[in-house]
Amino acid sequence: MDSVRELIQFMHPSQRLDLKAVALTHVLSLTGSAEGKDAILSLDDMLMAIFGLTLDANATIAKDAVLSLINLTAEEVGAIKVYELAKQVQPSFVIADVAAQKIIDDQAELADAWSMVLSNLTRVESLVHSILDTLEPRLSQLAKAFAQLDYNKKKSKLHYLAPIFCNLTQVQRGRELCCQPKYRLLEKLLPFASFDESVVRRGGTIGIIKNICFDAVYHDVILNDQDDILVAILQPLCGPEEFSDEDNEKLPIELQYLPESKTRETDPDLRKMLLECLLQLCATRRCREVLRAKGVYEILREYHKWEAKVGRDSDCVLACENVVDILIKKEEEIGLDNYKSVEVPDDQAEKFIQEDAAYVKSLLD
């Protein structure tokens, strides 16, 4: 511990460049282990020195400082400590605002690194409300930076903005802001649910949709006349299969007559998330009727064949069948308006889980 503490004296902004570089290189290496992180997180002066060096005029020093913060905030305890301590720094160092400024600066060299810090911080639900206070005035700029692939002129990709937005929608206020016409956030984010070049960007976008789908308040927004959100959910589940003219007429126009080159989402975790979105949308009679009218059953019918033979992920097979089992029934058979009003005893729920697992295993064997 003493040897770590001794490094602080070499991390003052006015210290010689070579001494700062050596000390910070050692600090960065320490953040690669749990013991090293614990040691640094226990030293407030060390953390404050790292905060200061993130703004150093030397690009290498600033980069190593920000990389250290990425590692230090990777777990919840570290993220909370860094966030709360940063608020105490004089002059002010509001870390969420510092990160946002770097991300929206199209000339920032470290925009990607700062987006990873902010992604780590926003993953902690207890911090999200406070971070939203800071970020709300910048949401439109952040969305613009995310949606414009060549936004950063220093080759930062800004893919981690997707998990940042996803994390913000953990809470009700984040979902409200995302769905507000004022910011047009959802409109700008949706196309990236099928973004082939980055699973981080794609996964974060799908996570946003999932968080919104799990909040029944927004089901009418999701199943709007434009079909844009429904298309974002369904497109990654679609393949090149041909449908009859009758079935095609049901589908949103963007999903009709897809090319032979059309492929499905390759990540089974993301496929499962999309299917869980559809299951949540099956909660009420009105939404179920919309899904049937839009050809969701027909898409899942073909998807199920593919998953059972090609994808072969048991969780995805089950998630698909859970949706199909509802959509294939007539409303008279279902006999209730809202599935979420049904309470299942814990012992019965556990029994259903075991039966589902046994069934899926037999299907894929």
C-alpha positions as CSV (number, residue, x, y, z in Angstrom):
1,M,0.0,0.0,0.0
2,D,2.8,2.4,0.9
3,S,4.5,1.9,-2.5
4,V,1.2,2.7,-4.2
5,R,0.7,5.8,-2.1
6,E,4.2,7.0,-3.0
7,L,3.2,7.3,-6.6
8,I,0.8,10.1,-5.9
9,Q,3.6,12.7,-5.5
10,F,4.7,12.0,-9.1
11,M,1.1,12.5,-10.5
12,H,0.7,16.2,-9.9
13,P,-0.2,18.0,-13.1
14,S,2.9,20.2,-12.8
15,Q,5.2,17.3,-12.2
16,R,7.9,16.4,-14.9
17,L,6.4,14.6,-17.9
18,D,8.7,11.6,-17.6
19,L,7.8,11.1,-13.9
20,K,4.1,11.4,-14.5
21,A,4.4,8.9,-17.4
22,V,6.2,6.3,-15.3
23,A,3.9,6.7,-12.3
24,L,0.7,6.5,-14.4
25,T,2.0,3.5,-16.4
26,H,2.4,1.7,-13.0
27,V,-1.1,2.8,-11.9
28,L,-2.7,1.6,-15.1
29,S,-1.0,-1.8,-14.7
30,L,-2.3,-2.0,-11.1
31,T,-5.9,-1.4,-12.3
32,G,-5.7,-4.7,-14.2
33,S,-6.0,-6.8,-11.0
34,A,-8.6,-6.8,-8.3
35,E,-6.0,-6.2,-5.6
36,G,-4.5,-3.3,-7.5
37,K,-7.9,-1.7,-8.0
38,D,-8.8,-2.1,-4.3
39,A,-5.5,-0.4,-3.3
40,I,-6.1,2.6,-5.6
41,L,-9.8,2.9,-4.7
42,S,-8.8,3.2,-1.0
43,L,-6.7,6.2,-1.8
44,D,-8.8,9.3,-2.4
45,D,-5.7,11.4,-3.3
46,M,-4.7,8.9,-5.9
47,L,-8.1,9.0,-7.5
48,M,-8.1,12.7,-7.5
49,A,-4.7,12.7,-9.2
50,I,-6.0,10.4,-11.9
51,F,-9.0,12.8,-12.4
52,G,-6.6,15.7,-13.0
53,L,-4.4,13.7,-15.4
54,T,-7.3,12.8,-17.6
55,L,-7.2,16.5,-18.8
56,D,-3.4,16.5,-19.2
57,A,-2.0,18.3,-22.2
58,N,0.1,15.3,-23.1
59,A,-2.1,12.8,-25.1
60,T,-0.4,9.7,-23.7
61,I,-0.8,10.8,-20.1
62,A,-4.5,11.7,-20.6
63,K,-5.1,8.4,-22.3
64,D,-3.6,6.3,-19.6
65,A,-5.5,8.2,-17.0
66,V,-8.8,7.6,-18.7
67,L,-8.0,3.9,-19.3
68,S,-7.3,3.6,-15.6
69,L,-10.8,5.0,-14.9
70,I,-12.3,2.4,-17.3
71,N,-10.8,-0.4,-15.2
72,L,-11.6,1.3,-11.9
73,T,-15.3,1.7,-12.7
74,A,-15.7,-1.8,-14.2
75,E,-17.4,-3.1,-11.0
76,E,-20.2,-1.4,-9.1
77,V,-18.2,-0.6,-6.0
78,G,-15.5,1.2,-8.0
79,A,-18.0,3.0,-10.2
80,I,-19.8,4.4,-7.1
81,K,-16.6,5.4,-5.4
82,V,-15.2,7.2,-8.5
83,Y,-18.5,9.0,-9.2
84,E,-19.1,10.2,-5.7
85,L,-15.5,11.3,-5.1
86,A,-15.4,13.2,-8.4
87,K,-18.2,15.4,-7.2
88,Q,-16.0,16.5,-4.3
89,V,-13.1,17.7,-6.4
90,Q,-12.2,21.4,-6.5
91,P,-12.3,22.9,-9.1
92,S,-15.3,21.0,-10.2
93,F,-14.9,17.6,-11.9
94,V,-18.4,16.4,-12.7
95,I,-17.3,13.1,-14.4
96,A,-20.5,12.5,-16.3
97,D,-20.3,16.0,-17.8
98,V,-16.6,15.7,-18.6
99,A,-17.3,12.4,-20.4
100,A,-20.2,13.8,-22.3
101,Q,-18.2,16.9,-23.4
102,K,-15.4,14.6,-24.7
103,I,-17.9,12.4,-26.5
104,I,-19.7,15.2,-28.3
105,D,-16.4,16.9,-29.2
106,D,-15.9,15.7,-32.8
107,Q,-12.1,16.4,-32.5
108,A,-11.7,14.4,-29.2
109,E,-9.0,11.7,-29.4
110,L,-10.4,9.9,-26.3
111,A,-14.1,10.0,-27.1
112,D,-14.3,6.2,-27.2
113,A,-12.4,5.8,-23.9
114,W,-14.6,8.3,-22.2
115,S,-17.8,6.6,-23.5
116,M,-16.6,3.4,-21.9
117,V,-16.2,5.2,-18.6
118,L,-19.7,6.6,-18.9
119,S,-21.0,3.2,-19.9
120,N,-19.6,1.7,-16.7
121,L,-21.0,4.5,-14.5
122,T,-24.5,4.3,-16.0
123,R,-24.6,0.6,-15.5
124,V,-25.1,1.3,-11.8
125,E,-28.8,1.9,-11.4
126,S,-28.4,3.9,-8.2
127,L,-26.3,6.5,-10.1
128,V,-28.6,6.8,-13.2
129,H,-30.9,9.5,-11.8
130,S,-28.0,11.8,-10.9
131,I,-26.3,11.2,-14.2
132,L,-29.5,12.0,-16.1
133,D,-29.6,15.4,-14.3
134,T,-26.2,16.0,-15.9
135,L,-26.8,14.5,-19.3
136,E,-30.3,15.6,-20.1
137,P,-29.2,19.0,-21.6
138,R,-26.8,17.1,-23.9
139,L,-29.0,14.2,-25.0
140,S,-29.7,15.6,-28.4
141,Q,-26.0,16.1,-29.0
142,L,-25.2,12.6,-27.8
143,A,-27.8,11.1,-30.0
144,K,-26.5,13.0,-33.0
145,A,-23.0,11.8,-32.3
146,F,-24.2,8.2,-32.1
147,A,-26.4,8.3,-35.2
148,Q,-23.7,9.9,-37.4
149,L,-21.1,7.2,-38.0
150,D,-18.4,9.5,-39.1
151,Y,-19.1,12.1,-36.4
152,N,-15.7,11.9,-34.7
153,K,-12.9,13.1,-36.9
154,K,-10.3,11.2,-34.9
155,K,-11.7,7.8,-35.8
156,S,-13.5,7.1,-32.5
157,K,-16.5,4.9,-33.3
158,L,-18.7,5.8,-30.3
159,H,-20.3,2.4,-30.3
160,Y,-20.4,2.5,-26.4
161,L,-23.0,5.2,-26.6
162,A,-25.5,2.4,-27.2
163,P,-25.0,0.7,-23.8
164,I,-25.0,4.2,-22.2
165,F,-28.5,4.9,-23.6
166,C,-29.5,1.4,-22.7
167,N,-28.3,1.9,-19.1
168,L,-30.2,5.1,-18.9
169,T,-33.4,3.3,-19.8
170,Q,-33.1,1.1,-16.7
171,V,-35.2,3.8,-14.9
172,Q,-38.5,5.3,-15.7
173,R,-37.2,8.8,-16.3
174,G,-34.7,7.4,-18.9
175,R,-37.4,5.6,-20.7
176,E,-39.5,8.8,-20.7
177,L,-36.7,10.8,-22.2
178,C,-35.9,8.2,-24.8
179,C,-39.5,8.1,-26.0
180,Q,-40.1,11.9,-25.9
181,P,-40.7,13.4,-29.4
182,K,-38.7,16.4,-28.2
183,Y,-35.4,14.5,-28.4
184,R,-36.2,12.0,-31.1
185,L,-33.8,9.6,-29.4
186,L,-35.6,6.4,-30.3
187,E,-35.9,7.4,-33.9
188,K,-32.2,8.0,-34.2
189,L,-31.2,4.8,-32.3
190,L,-33.6,2.2,-33.9
191,P,-31.6,1.6,-37.2
192,F,-28.7,0.2,-35.2
193,A,-30.6,-2.8,-33.9
194,S,-29.4,-4.5,-37.2
195,F,-25.9,-2.8,-37.3
196,D,-23.6,-5.6,-38.5
197,E,-20.3,-3.9,-37.8
198,S,-20.5,-3.8,-34.0
199,V,-22.2,-6.1,-31.5
200,V,-21.8,-3.5,-28.8
201,R,-23.8,-0.9,-30.8
202,R,-26.3,-3.5,-31.9
203,G,-26.7,-5.0,-28.4
204,G,-27.0,-1.7,-26.7
205,T,-29.8,-0.7,-29.1
206,I,-31.7,-3.9,-28.6
207,G,-31.3,-3.4,-24.9
208,I,-33.0,0.0,-25.1
209,I,-35.9,-1.6,-27.0
210,K,-36.1,-4.4,-24.4
211,N,-36.2,-1.9,-21.5
212,I,-39.0,0.0,-23.2
213,C,-40.9,-3.1,-24.0
214,F,-40.8,-4.3,-20.4
215,D,-42.6,-1.1,-19.4
216,A,-46.3,-1.6,-20.5
217,V,-46.8,2.2,-20.5
218,Y,-45.0,2.4,-23.8
219,H,-46.7,-0.5,-25.6
220,D,-48.9,1.8,-27.5
221,V,-45.9,3.9,-28.5
222,I,-44.1,0.7,-29.7
223,L,-47.0,-0.6,-31.8
224,N,-47.6,2.7,-33.6
225,D,-48.8,3.2,-37.1
226,Q,-45.3,3.7,-38.4
227,D,-44.2,0.2,-37.4
228,D,-40.6,1.5,-36.9
229,I,-40.0,-0.1,-33.5
230,L,-41.7,-3.4,-34.4
231,V,-39.6,-3.5,-37.6
232,A,-36.4,-3.0,-35.5
233,I,-37.5,-6.0,-33.3
234,L,-38.4,-8.3,-36.2
235,Q,-35.8,-7.5,-38.8
236,P,-32.9,-9.3,-37.0
237,L,-35.2,-12.4,-36.7
238,C,-36.0,-12.5,-40.4
239,G,-34.2,-14.6,-42.9
240,P,-34.5,-14.9,-46.7
241,E,-37.6,-17.1,-46.7
242,E,-40.3,-16.3,-49.2
243,F,-43.9,-15.8,-48.0
244,S,-47.1,-16.2,-49.9
245,D,-48.6,-13.0,-51.2
246,E,-51.3,-13.2,-48.5
247,D,-48.7,-13.5,-45.7
248,N,-46.6,-10.7,-47.2
249,E,-49.4,-8.3,-47.2
250,K,-49.6,-8.6,-43.4
251,L,-45.9,-7.7,-42.9
252,P,-44.7,-4.1,-42.5
253,I,-43.4,-3.0,-45.9
254,E,-39.8,-3.0,-44.8
255,L,-40.0,-6.7,-44.1
256,Q,-41.7,-7.7,-47.4
257,Y,-39.7,-9.5,-50.1
258,L,-36.4,-9.6,-48.3
259,P,-33.4,-10.5,-50.5
260,E,-31.8,-14.0,-50.6
261,S,-28.8,-12.5,-48.8
262,K,-30.7,-11.6,-45.7
263,T,-29.2,-13.2,-42.6
264,R,-30.5,-13.4,-39.0
265,E,-28.9,-12.0,-35.9
266,T,-25.8,-14.2,-35.1
267,D,-25.7,-13.6,-31.3
268,P,-28.2,-15.9,-29.5
269,D,-28.3,-13.6,-26.5
270,L,-29.6,-10.8,-28.7
271,R,-32.1,-13.0,-30.5
272,K,-33.4,-14.0,-27.1
273,M,-33.8,-10.4,-26.1
274,L,-35.8,-9.6,-29.2
275,L,-38.1,-12.6,-28.6
276,E,-38.5,-11.4,-25.0
277,C,-39.6,-8.0,-26.4
278,L,-42.3,-9.7,-28.4
279,L,-43.4,-11.7,-25.4
280,Q,-43.9,-8.5,-23.4
281,L,-45.9,-7.0,-26.2
282,C,-48.3,-10.0,-26.0
283,A,-49.5,-8.9,-22.6
284,T,-52.7,-7.3,-23.6
285,R,-55.4,-8.2,-26.1
286,R,-55.0,-5.1,-28.2
287,C,-51.3,-5.6,-28.6
288,R,-51.7,-9.3,-29.4
289,E,-54.2,-8.4,-32.2
290,V,-51.8,-5.9,-33.6
291,L,-49.0,-8.4,-33.6
292,R,-51.1,-11.0,-35.4
293,A,-52.2,-8.4,-38.0
294,K,-48.6,-7.5,-38.7
295,G,-47.6,-11.0,-39.5
296,V,-45.5,-11.7,-36.4
297,Y,-46.6,-15.3,-36.2
298,E,-45.6,-15.9,-39.8
299,I,-42.1,-14.5,-39.2
300,L,-41.7,-16.6,-36.0
301,R,-42.9,-19.7,-37.8
302,E,-40.0,-19.5,-40.2
303,Y,-37.6,-18.3,-37.5
304,H,-38.5,-21.3,-35.3
305,K,-37.6,-23.7,-38.1
306,W,-34.2,-22.0,-38.6
307,E,-33.4,-21.8,-34.8
308,A,-34.2,-25.5,-34.3
309,K,-32.0,-26.6,-37.3
310,V,-29.3,-23.9,-37.6
311,G,-29.2,-21.5,-34.6
312,R,-29.8,-24.4,-32.2
313,D,-30.0,-22.3,-29.1
314,S,-32.4,-23.8,-26.6
315,D,-33.2,-20.6,-24.8
316,C,-34.1,-19.0,-28.1
317,V,-36.3,-21.9,-29.2
318,L,-38.2,-21.7,-25.9
319,A,-38.5,-17.9,-26.1
320,C,-39.9,-18.2,-29.6
321,E,-42.4,-20.9,-28.6
322,N,-43.6,-18.8,-25.7
323,V,-44.6,-16.1,-28.1
324,V,-46.1,-18.4,-30.7
325,D,-48.1,-20.3,-28.1
326,I,-49.9,-17.0,-27.4
327,L,-50.3,-15.6,-30.9
328,I,-51.6,-18.9,-32.3
329,K,-54.5,-18.9,-29.9
330,K,-57.8,-17.2,-30.5
331,E,-58.7,-14.5,-27.9
332,E,-61.7,-16.6,-26.8
333,E,-59.2,-19.4,-25.8
334,I,-57.0,-17.0,-23.9
335,G,-60.0,-15.5,-22.1
336,L,-58.3,-12.5,-20.4
337,D,-57.2,-9.1,-21.5
338,N,-53.9,-8.8,-19.6
339,Y,-51.5,-11.7,-19.0
340,K,-49.6,-9.6,-16.4
341,S,-52.7,-9.7,-14.1
342,V,-52.2,-13.5,-13.6
343,E,-50.2,-14.5,-10.6
344,V,-48.4,-17.8,-10.7
345,P,-47.4,-19.5,-7.4
346,D,-43.6,-19.9,-6.9
347,D,-43.8,-23.7,-6.8
348,Q,-45.7,-23.8,-10.1
349,A,-43.3,-21.3,-11.7
350,E,-40.4,-23.5,-10.8
351,K,-42.2,-26.6,-12.2
352,F,-42.8,-24.8,-15.5
353,I,-39.2,-23.8,-15.8
354,Q,-38.1,-27.4,-15.3
355,E,-40.6,-28.7,-17.8
356,D,-39.5,-26.1,-20.3
357,A,-35.8,-27.1,-20.0
358,A,-36.6,-30.8,-20.4
359,Y,-38.8,-30.1,-23.5
360,V,-36.2,-27.9,-25.2
361,K,-33.4,-30.4,-24.5
362,S,-35.4,-33.1,-26.2
363,L,-36.2,-30.9,-29.1
364,L,-32.5,-30.1,-29.9
365,D,-31.1,-33.6,-29.1
